[in-house]
Structure formats: C-alpha cells, structure tokens
C-alpha cells in the first residue's frame, strides 16, 4: 500500500536538539522495511563482530558473525537476512548451541535466518561461509586488475547485497557499530570502511565506532598501497595506479574543508579513497572513512573529480543522516548531489559547478523519457521490487533540483542554515521522507508563508515528471559549446572549431548536441578530435554510444575493448542499449556480453541479463 503524506499544515514535528560533535545518539526504533526479513522492533543487533578468513582459491569467506543484541520483546527470536550463505552452527555467549532455521528462498529478499533465544541470551555467534557466487563479493583474477600481479576482492553492499556475505539485519533503518578481524593470504592487504585499522599478528583488525547501516560495511583485499594527501586524507590503490590516483585526487583535503565550512564538521575521522579495479559497477561508493572509486575517473586533469565530491558529500547526507528505507533513497542522493555541486563551486568555481548541474539535468530529462510515471516520483513505491529499480537519475538529479528550488525561493543562507540544522539534529539516524517533510515545514516553510506558497512540495515529492520551476543555471562555458556546435553543423570544418582549452564537460555537451550525423561527419569529428582513442572514459563512452547509434563501425574494436575491460554500469547500460537498437545489434551485444559478463559485478549482470534476455545457464 502506498503511504500518503499528510498536508503540511497537519504535520507536527518536535525539533530535536543538535548533538555535540562526536556524540552519537541512541538509535531510534526502526521503521518497517519491506526489503528486509528482520524484525528489529522485537530484537535488533546493536554491535557486530566479524572474524573471517578469505579463501582466494575457493572464492569464499568463512568465519563468524557475533551479534550483540537489544531484546525489546523477550519472547521473540532474532531474525537475520541471508542470501546463499551456508549456516554451519549458531551458539550463544557461553558456546552453547542455539536452535535456528532458514526460511524459504525469496528471489529478492534471500532467506530469513531465525534464531531462537533463551532468556538471558544477549549475544549469538553465527558460524558460516559465503558462496563463491555471493552477489556482494567480486573475486578477481590477477589479469582482471590494474596491476595484473595479484588477485583482488571487493564487496558492494548497496542496496541489499550485504546479506550475501554477512548474516545480519540488512536494512538502512538498522544502524550498528562493528569490529572485524580479517585473515588474508600473505602479500594481500585487507582494507575496510572503518574508523580504526590495526594488526594482530598476521590478522588485520578494524573497528567502526559509530553506528552505520549494513550497506556501508565494506571490504576490499588485494595488492594495495596508500599515499597520504593530508593528515586525514589518503589514497589507496594498486602500485601501478597510486601515482596517478594521488595526483588526480590531490584536492581531497580542500573538498573536506569546503563541505565542513558549508554544512558542519566532518564526523568520521579519516577520509580515504580506494581506487578499485575496472569491474567496479558504480562510479563510487560512499563507504564511511573509505570511499570506493572506479578507475574510470582518473582522467589525468581532475575533470572527473566531481565523483569524489559526491562520495565525500555522503559523509553528511547518506552516512550521517540515512534513508530509513529504500523508497526514501532520494534523501541520500538528492541531498548529496546538491552538496556535491556546492563543493565543486567552492573549490573549482561557479562555471564548473553550473556545467555539472546542466549535464545532470540533461541526463535526467533523457532518462525520464523512458521511465514509467511511477518511477519518476521521488518518494517512489518499491513494494515487491528490487530496490535497485529505484536507482535512476530521479532520486539524484530531481532531488537536487528540489533543494535548488528551495534555495532559489528562500535564499542560500536560509537553506544552508536549514541543511546544517538537519544534519546536526539527526546525526547518525535513519529517517523517512515524512520525517524530513515535517522538519522542512517546521524549520523552513513555516518561517515565510508567502515564499512557501512558491514551492509546490507535494508536486516535487509525490508526483511524476519534473516541475516546470526546476532551476537550471546558465554556463558561460557552455555558450562557447553552443557556438561551436552551430558552426560545425553550418559547415565549418571540425578542425577549425574554437575548442582549445575545452574541459570534459564541454566535450560532453558538444557530443550531446549532435543529433543526426552522417558517417562522413562522424569520421571528420574522429579525425579532428580522436574521440575513439580518448583516454577519458566519460568522453569515450558518450562517443561510442553516438557512433553505435549511427553505425560508425570504425569504433568496433574500441567498443569491444571498452566493454571487456570496464564494468561501470553507468557506461555499460547505454552502450548495450545502443547495440540492441542497431542493425544486427542484438547478436553483437550478446556475443560481447557472453565474453564480458564474468568480468562484471553482480549488480551490472542483473541489469544487463534483463536487458539482453540473457541466461548464464
């Protein structure tokens, strides 16, 4: 059933008091989450201890997950989420065996692990092993890494994949502290999304002392080294990548300081970035203290570092204040895109920020053309669906546009004060859309009734499409692109266009302006600007889509190589879509995918299997 939002005049909200920096509140009772089997209102985990050994030959992790419990209902069992885990035994804090059973498998939710609890039991130890096919874990052979010398493992838990490598209450509404001991083969370095890292002999130890949702527990292990950027920022990567990564991300400390100046203190201690192998399915993942990032942002000129600004911004919106369920995902991502743009403006200037916003809104408009109306809603209904279905540009770009509209009407100082109050008052909590809207009414809309009338909040949050008052800034740098594009389409040779000094965002805007090119025109552009040989993944992927759509077969070898070596879903989806729409494209797409699929993460495989009608069996 769809949850209806109350009219603003009827919503009451008791404003919580801000917490001193570093202080963590007691967790609020979790809301019902349709994407979890857990029943945390009855029994919930408050702290988790992991002790795992990584087996790179068998592609499994084996060990224990120790749950420290809060028992609200003394008669209720502990119910955990699992997916394809082998549960070997369960014991209590004394080592006594505890009864348990696994429920029937659900294609989305996995299997519920129900553990019977005797009176006085407040700790249970689950002895288990992961499957070689665990969706959250990608085990890479040496040849699939940047260095090519050692195997690699990384996990990706968002949205509900953590249950495939840890038995736990896999809901963003359940926040826990955790600690881990990780045994890895000699020569491989484990890293985790932890506030503390250490060693106990040959065992790597980690601790997260602030409560986080399950999807933010992350592990990677491989041939890794680090390079300090500042006293609290460092880059991690394979040795072959570390120099480029450290140079590309040298502004990390400036970004952290910029966001602190805007929205309050950074509460996580360290901010490090780990550059993963190319199969990572996302641009980045905001794991606390250790952002996971794709190597496709290493352009050599810092033109793609908005991704780092985005993942850093999650340290406030998403990690500090989290969506309580996945239908509230826009509270994470819309806020983060808005903060990202503000960081980029402060560090790199208004024109750079404006270009990023315009490109984001252009991407949103393009995607909305193919989305059903129900998927164009910020407060999306995901009942009976995989939460990944809601991870479109809508929660990101439409959510950010909503905040920009509030800024436009109420002024930037008022919105900054409001956002800082939101983060301070709700630090380390998981919240729903209705909670946010009540806070919005109480802290901003009610301060000026005339201005509040200018923002149709229910239209923004509960209706499909993009409101006509969505603000999009002007960009002087894009005016130059428009001039060049019109000149080329009017007959000016590509080599004579005034493109000297263009940055990535301008090239993307130029390519997006090309609608019905001839093969001769595409060849001319390629000759003038070497798009097919570009080392910039954003430019290259955009060019390849354009070329495939218009049957420019000179890109075929580069396309095959790109699809075989890059696993970022943002690039894969439009490229395979373009292939499917091309003449003889279905056969080409399936042939490439059959070879490339083992190199992709399960998140990308799920999207592409469905798109291509592909079965691996």
VENWODA-V135490 format. One record per backbone hydrogen bond with DSSP energy under -0.5 kcal/mol. CO is the residue of the C=O (numbers start at 0). NH is the residue of the N-H. E is the energy in kcal/mol with one decimal. If there is no record, write none. Layout:
# VENWODA-V135490
co->CO nh->NH e->E
co->CO nh->NH e->E
This chain:
# VENWODA-V135490
co->6 nh->9 e->-1.9
co->7 nh->10 e->-1.2
co->12 nh->14 e->-0.8
co->19 nh->22 e->-2.1
co->31 nh->33 e->-0.5
co->32 nh->35 e->-1.5
co->38 nh->41 e->-2.1
co->38 nh->42 e->-1.9
co->41 nh->71 e->-1.8
co->41 nh->72 e->-2.2
co->43 nh->69 e->-2.7
co->45 nh->176 e->-1.9
co->46 nh->67 e->-2.7
co->47 nh->178 e->-2.3
co->48 nh->65 e->-3.2
co->49 nh->180 e->-1.8
co->50 nh->63 e->-2.2
co->51 nh->182 e->-2.8
co->52 nh->54 e->-0.5
co->52 nh->61 e->-2.0
co->53 nh->55 e->-0.7
co->54 nh->58 e->-1.3
co->54 nh->59 e->-1.6
co->59 nh->54 e->-2.9
co->60 nh->129 e->-2.5
co->61 nh->52 e->-2.6
co->62 nh->127 e->-2.5
co->63 nh->50 e->-2.2
co->64 nh->66 e->-0.6
co->64 nh->125 e->-2.6
co->65 nh->48 e->-2.3
co->65 nh->67 e->-0.5
co->66 nh->68 e->-0.5
co->66 nh->123 e->-1.9
co->67 nh->45 e->-3.1
co->67 nh->46 e->-1.2
co->69 nh->43 e->-2.2
co->69 nh->71 e->-0.9
co->71 nh->73 e->-0.6
co->72 nh->75 e->-1.5
co->76 nh->78 e->-0.6
co->77 nh->79 e->-0.5
co->77 nh->114 e->-3.0
co->78 nh->38 e->-0.5
co->79 nh->112 e->-2.8
co->80 nh->167 e->-1.5
co->81 nh->110 e->-2.7
co->84 nh->86 e->-0.7
co->85 nh->87 e->-0.8
co->85 nh->128 e->-1.7
co->88 nh->126 e->-2.9
co->89 nh->97 e->-3.0
co->90 nh->124 e->-3.2
co->91 nh->94 e->-1.7
co->95 nh->91 e->-2.2
co->98 nh->115 e->-2.3
co->100 nh->113 e->-2.7
co->105 nh->109 e->-2.2
co->109 nh->105 e->-2.1
co->110 nh->81 e->-1.4
co->111 nh->102 e->-2.9
co->111 nh->113 e->-0.7
co->112 nh->79 e->-2.8
co->112 nh->114 e->-0.5
co->113 nh->100 e->-1.8
co->113 nh->115 e->-0.5
co->114 nh->77 e->-2.3
co->115 nh->117 e->-0.5
co->117 nh->120 e->-1.9
co->119 nh->121 e->-0.7
co->121 nh->68 e->-2.9
co->122 nh->92 e->-0.7
co->123 nh->66 e->-3.1
co->123 nh->125 e->-0.5
co->124 nh->90 e->-2.2
co->124 nh->126 e->-0.6
co->125 nh->64 e->-2.1
co->125 nh->127 e->-0.5
co->126 nh->87 e->-2.5
co->126 nh->88 e->-1.4
co->127 nh->62 e->-2.3
co->128 nh->85 e->-2.8
co->130 nh->133 e->-2.0
co->133 nh->136 e->-1.0
co->135 nh->155 e->-1.8
co->136 nh->138 e->-0.6
co->137 nh->139 e->-0.6
co->137 nh->153 e->-1.5
co->139 nh->151 e->-2.0
co->140 nh->143 e->-2.2
co->141 nh->144 e->-1.8
co->151 nh->139 e->-3.7
co->152 nh->220 e->-2.6
co->153 nh->137 e->-2.6
co->156 nh->160 e->-3.0
co->156 nh->161 e->-0.9
co->160 nh->163 e->-2.2
co->161 nh->164 e->-2.3
co->161 nh->165 e->-2.1
co->162 nh->82 e->-1.4
co->165 nh->167 e->-0.8
co->167 nh->80 e->-2.9
co->167 nh->169 e->-1.3
co->168 nh->170 e->-1.9
co->170 nh->173 e->-1.7
co->170 nh->213 e->-0.7
co->172 nh->174 e->-0.6
co->173 nh->213 e->-0.6
co->175 nh->211 e->-2.9
co->176 nh->47 e->-2.0
co->177 nh->207 e->-3.2
co->178 nh->49 e->-2.8
co->179 nh->205 e->-2.4
co->180 nh->51 e->-2.6
co->180 nh->182 e->-0.5
co->181 nh->183 e->-0.6
co->181 nh->203 e->-2.3
co->182 nh->53 e->-2.9
co->184 nh->187 e->-1.9
co->187 nh->189 e->-0.6
co->188 nh->221 e->-1.4
co->190 nh->219 e->-2.4
co->191 nh->193 e->-2.3
co->195 nh->206 e->-2.0
co->197 nh->204 e->-2.3
co->199 nh->202 e->-1.7
co->202 nh->199 e->-3.1
co->203 nh->181 e->-2.9
co->204 nh->197 e->-2.6
co->205 nh->179 e->-2.4
co->206 nh->194 e->-1.2
co->206 nh->195 e->-2.0
co->206 nh->208 e->-0.6
co->207 nh->177 e->-1.8
co->211 nh->175 e->-2.7
co->212 nh->215 e->-1.7
co->213 nh->216 e->-2.0
co->215 nh->217 e->-0.7
co->217 nh->192 e->-1.5
co->218 nh->154 e->-1.9
co->219 nh->190 e->-2.8
co->220 nh->152 e->-2.4
co->221 nh->188 e->-3.3
co->221 nh->223 e->-1.4
co->224 nh->236 e->-2.2
co->226 nh->234 e->-2.6
co->231 nh->270 e->-3.0
co->232 nh->228 e->-3.1
co->232 nh->229 e->-2.2
co->233 nh->272 e->-2.1
co->234 nh->226 e->-2.3
co->235 nh->274 e->-2.9
co->236 nh->224 e->-2.6
co->237 nh->240 e->-2.2
co->237 nh->241 e->-1.4
co->240 nh->244 e->-2.5
co->241 nh->245 e->-2.7
co->242 nh->246 e->-2.0
co->243 nh->247 e->-2.7
co->244 nh->248 e->-2.3
co->246 nh->249 e->-1.2
co->248 nh->251 e->-1.6
co->250 nh->254 e->-2.1
co->251 nh->255 e->-2.5
co->252 nh->256 e->-2.6
co->253 nh->257 e->-2.1
co->254 nh->258 e->-2.4
co->255 nh->259 e->-2.3
co->256 nh->260 e->-2.2
co->257 nh->261 e->-1.2
co->258 nh->262 e->-3.2
co->259 nh->263 e->-1.7
co->264 nh->266 e->-0.6
co->267 nh->269 e->-1.4
co->270 nh->233 e->-0.7
co->271 nh->290 e->-2.4
co->272 nh->235 e->-3.3
co->272 nh->274 e->-0.5
co->273 nh->275 e->-0.7
co->273 nh->292 e->-2.8
co->276 nh->279 e->-1.6
co->277 nh->566 e->-2.9
co->278 nh->600 e->-0.7
co->280 nh->568 e->-3.0
co->282 nh->293 e->-2.8
co->284 nh->286 e->-1.1
co->284 nh->291 e->-2.6
co->286 nh->289 e->-1.8
co->288 nh->271 e->-1.6
co->290 nh->273 e->-3.5
co->291 nh->284 e->-2.7
co->292 nh->275 e->-2.9
co->293 nh->296 e->-1.2
co->294 nh->297 e->-1.8
co->295 nh->536 e->-0.5
co->296 nh->298 e->-1.9
co->301 nh->304 e->-1.0
co->303 nh->306 e->-1.5
co->304 nh->307 e->-0.6
co->304 nh->308 e->-1.9
co->305 nh->309 e->-2.3
co->306 nh->310 e->-2.6
co->307 nh->311 e->-2.7
co->308 nh->312 e->-2.2
co->309 nh->313 e->-1.2
co->311 nh->314 e->-2.4
co->312 nh->315 e->-2.0
co->312 nh->316 e->-2.1
co->313 nh->318 e->-2.9
co->313 nh->319 e->-0.7
co->315 nh->317 e->-0.9
co->315 nh->320 e->-1.6
co->319 nh->427 e->-1.8
co->319 nh->428 e->-1.1
co->320 nh->317 e->-2.3
co->321 nh->430 e->-3.1
co->323 nh->172 e->-0.5
co->324 nh->327 e->-1.3
co->325 nh->328 e->-1.1
co->327 nh->330 e->-2.3
co->328 nh->331 e->-1.3
co->328 nh->332 e->-2.2
co->329 nh->333 e->-1.8
co->329 nh->334 e->-1.0
co->331 nh->335 e->-1.4
co->332 nh->336 e->-2.6
co->333 nh->337 e->-1.8
co->334 nh->338 e->-2.6
co->335 nh->339 e->-3.0
co->336 nh->340 e->-2.3
co->337 nh->341 e->-1.7
co->338 nh->342 e->-2.6
co->339 nh->343 e->-2.7
co->340 nh->344 e->-2.1
co->341 nh->345 e->-2.1
co->342 nh->346 e->-2.5
co->343 nh->347 e->-2.9
co->343 nh->348 e->-0.6
co->344 nh->348 e->-1.4
co->348 nh->352 e->-1.8
co->349 nh->353 e->-3.1
co->350 nh->354 e->-2.3
co->351 nh->355 e->-1.9
co->352 nh->356 e->-2.3
co->353 nh->357 e->-2.6
co->354 nh->358 e->-2.4
co->355 nh->359 e->-2.2
co->356 nh->360 e->-2.6
co->357 nh->361 e->-2.1
co->358 nh->362 e->-2.4
co->359 nh->363 e->-2.1
co->360 nh->364 e->-2.4
co->361 nh->365 e->-2.2
co->362 nh->366 e->-2.3
co->363 nh->367 e->-2.6
co->364 nh->368 e->-1.0
co->366 nh->369 e->-1.5
co->366 nh->370 e->-0.7
co->367 nh->370 e->-0.5
co->371 nh->374 e->-1.5
co->372 nh->375 e->-1.7
co->373 nh->376 e->-0.6
co->377 nh->379 e->-1.9
co->379 nh->381 e->-0.7
co->381 nh->384 e->-2.3
co->385 nh->388 e->-2.3
co->386 nh->389 e->-1.7
co->387 nh->390 e->-1.7
co->389 nh->391 e->-1.5
co->391 nh->395 e->-0.6
co->392 nh->396 e->-2.8
co->392 nh->397 e->-0.9
co->393 nh->397 e->-1.1
co->393 nh->398 e->-1.3
co->395 nh->399 e->-1.8
co->396 nh->400 e->-2.3
co->397 nh->401 e->-1.9
co->398 nh->402 e->-1.5
co->399 nh->403 e->-2.4
co->400 nh->404 e->-2.1
co->401 nh->405 e->-2.0
co->402 nh->406 e->-2.4
co->403 nh->407 e->-2.6
co->404 nh->408 e->-2.0
co->405 nh->409 e->-2.9
co->406 nh->410 e->-2.2
co->410 nh->414 e->-2.0
co->411 nh->415 e->-2.9
co->412 nh->416 e->-2.2
co->413 nh->417 e->-2.2
co->414 nh->418 e->-2.9
co->415 nh->419 e->-2.5
co->416 nh->420 e->-2.1
co->417 nh->421 e->-2.3
co->418 nh->422 e->-2.4
co->419 nh->423 e->-2.7
co->420 nh->424 e->-2.8
co->421 nh->425 e->-1.3
co->423 nh->18 e->-1.2
co->423 nh->426 e->-0.7
co->425 nh->428 e->-1.3
co->428 nh->321 e->-2.4
co->430 nh->323 e->-2.6
co->431 nh->435 e->-1.9
co->432 nh->436 e->-2.7
co->433 nh->437 e->-2.0
co->434 nh->438 e->-2.1
co->435 nh->439 e->-3.0
co->436 nh->440 e->-2.3
co->437 nh->441 e->-2.4
co->438 nh->442 e->-2.8
co->439 nh->443 e->-2.1
co->439 nh->444 e->-2.3
co->440 nh->445 e->-2.4
co->443 nh->446 e->-1.3
co->444 nh->447 e->-1.3
co->447 nh->451 e->-2.4
co->448 nh->452 e->-1.5
co->450 nh->453 e->-1.7
co->451 nh->454 e->-1.5
co->453 nh->455 e->-0.6
co->454 nh->456 e->-1.8
co->455 nh->459 e->-2.0
co->456 nh->460 e->-2.5
co->457 nh->461 e->-2.8
co->458 nh->462 e->-0.9
co->459 nh->377 e->-0.5
co->460 nh->378 e->-2.2
co->464 nh->466 e->-0.5
co->466 nh->469 e->-1.6
co->474 nh->478 e->-1.1
co->475 nh->479 e->-1.0
co->476 nh->480 e->-0.9
co->477 nh->481 e->-2.4
co->478 nh->482 e->-2.1
co->479 nh->483 e->-2.2
co->480 nh->484 e->-3.0
co->481 nh->485 e->-2.3
co->482 nh->486 e->-1.9
co->483 nh->487 e->-2.5
co->484 nh->488 e->-2.4
co->485 nh->489 e->-1.0
co->486 nh->491 e->-2.5
co->487 nh->490 e->-1.7
co->492 nh->495 e->-1.6
co->493 nh->496 e->-1.6
co->496 nh->498 e->-1.8
co->498 nh->501 e->-2.1
co->502 nh->505 e->-0.9
co->502 nh->506 e->-1.8
co->503 nh->507 e->-2.4
co->504 nh->508 e->-1.9
co->505 nh->509 e->-2.4
co->506 nh->510 e->-2.6
co->507 nh->511 e->-2.0
co->508 nh->512 e->-1.0
co->509 nh->512 e->-0.8
co->510 nh->513 e->-1.2
co->512 nh->514 e->-0.7
co->517 nh->521 e->-2.2
co->518 nh->522 e->-2.4
co->519 nh->523 e->-2.1
co->520 nh->524 e->-2.4
co->521 nh->525 e->-2.4
co->522 nh->526 e->-2.4
co->523 nh->527 e->-2.3
co->524 nh->528 e->-2.9
co->525 nh->529 e->-2.0
co->529 nh->532 e->-0.7
co->530 nh->533 e->-1.6
co->534 nh->536 e->-0.7
co->535 nh->539 e->-3.0
co->536 nh->540 e->-2.5
co->537 nh->541 e->-1.9
co->538 nh->542 e->-2.5
co->539 nh->543 e->-2.8
co->540 nh->544 e->-2.1
co->541 nh->545 e->-2.0
co->542 nh->546 e->-2.9
co->543 nh->547 e->-2.8
co->544 nh->548 e->-2.3
co->545 nh->549 e->-1.2
co->546 nh->551 e->-2.8
co->547 nh->550 e->-1.4
co->550 nh->552 e->-1.3
co->551 nh->554 e->-1.4
co->552 nh->555 e->-1.8
co->554 nh->558 e->-2.9
co->555 nh->559 e->-2.6
co->556 nh->560 e->-2.2
co->557 nh->561 e->-2.4
co->558 nh->562 e->-2.6
co->559 nh->563 e->-1.6
co->560 nh->564 e->-1.2
co->561 nh->564 e->-0.6
co->561 nh->565 e->-2.1
co->567 nh->570 e->-1.4
co->567 nh->571 e->-2.2
co->568 nh->572 e->-2.3
co->569 nh->573 e->-0.6
co->570 nh->574 e->-1.5
co->571 nh->575 e->-2.7
co->572 nh->576 e->-2.3
co->573 nh->577 e->-2.2
co->574 nh->578 e->-2.1
co->575 nh->579 e->-2.5
co->576 nh->580 e->-1.5
co->577 nh->581 e->-0.7
co->578 nh->581 e->-1.1
co->581 nh->584 e->-2.2
co->583 nh->587 e->-1.5
co->584 nh->588 e->-3.4
co->585 nh->589 e->-2.5
co->586 nh->590 e->-2.2
co->587 nh->591 e->-2.4
co->588 nh->592 e->-2.8
co->589 nh->593 e->-2.5
co->590 nh->594 e->-1.0
co->591 nh->595 e->-2.5
co->592 nh->596 e->-3.1
co->595 nh->598 e->-2.2
co->596 nh->599 e->-1.9
co->600 nh->604 e->-2.6
co->601 nh->605 e->-2.5
co->602 nh->606 e->-1.4
co->603 nh->607 e->-2.4
co->604 nh->608 e->-3.2
co->605 nh->609 e->-1.6
co->606 nh->610 e->-1.8
co->607 nh->611 e->-2.8
co->608 nh->612 e->-1.1
co->608 nh->613 e->-2.2
